[in-house]
Amino acid sequence: MWNMIMGKIPTLPESLCIFLAFLVPYVTYKINQKLHQDMDPPWKQEEGKKESH
């Protein structure tokens, strides 16, 4: 019984990979948003505001 339960709990490396599978795309998305917000030319920023309304 105990072996069955322990077999279903992820190991530390598996847990780390699960965490990184969420963290890496999320951080990439946030960095991309910040770069667009700060570096897009004015005409592009106005275009983005029109699309969001």
Rosetta blueprint (number, residue, H / E / L):
1 M L
2 W H
3 N H
4 M H
5 I H
6 M H
7 G H
8 K H
9 I L
10 P L
11 T L
12 L H
13 P H
14 E H
15 S H
16 L H
17 C H
18 I H
19 F H
20 L H
21 A H
22 F H
23 L H
24 V H
25 P H
26 Y H
27 V H
28 T H
29 Y H
30 K H
31 I H
32 N H
33 Q H
34 K H
35 L H
36 H H
37 Q H
38 D H
39 M H
40 D L
41 P L
42 P H
43 W H
44 K H
45 Q H
46 E H
47 E H
48 G H
49 K H
50 K H
51 E H
52 S H
53 H L
